[in-house]
């Protein structure tokens, strides 16, 4: 039987392995591209700067991709996706879904919409994502109004 005990608050969910891979790759690419740009003998200062700029651009994209997380506290949930951050009260969250084949968790909201939550994604660490989704579901069930509440 799955453990559906809600974790102590505040709690942060994020794809730690994916984040580690993205940040490590980004820093490695930045160092390699910058080093190559500096070691080329027949390259002027403007071209060297373009190597550094390109490396910084790659790093920036990977840092952006590593940004997603979900922070749950007593008042609700803060969902940080790639470019947007949204604060939700517990009562706004009707259901937490992570179906087989889903790239990340989806929240069914009280306004009839569904919101992607990139902070819990089964890509590299499937079992951790399932545990995180269950924990967030337990929190939402315990603190929210839920679809069947009064």
NORJOGI-V341881 format. One line per field, one symbol per residue. ss: DSSP state (H for helix, E for strand, L for the rest). Layout:
BEGIN
ss=???
END
This chain:
BEGIN
ss=LLLLLLLLLLEEELLHHHHHHHHHHHHHHHHHHHHHHHHLLLLLHHHHHHHHHHHHHHHHHHHHHLLLEEEELLLEEEEELLLLEEEEEHHHEEEEELLLLLLLEEEEELLLLEEEELLLLLLLLHHHHHHHHHHHHHHHHHHLLLLLLL
END
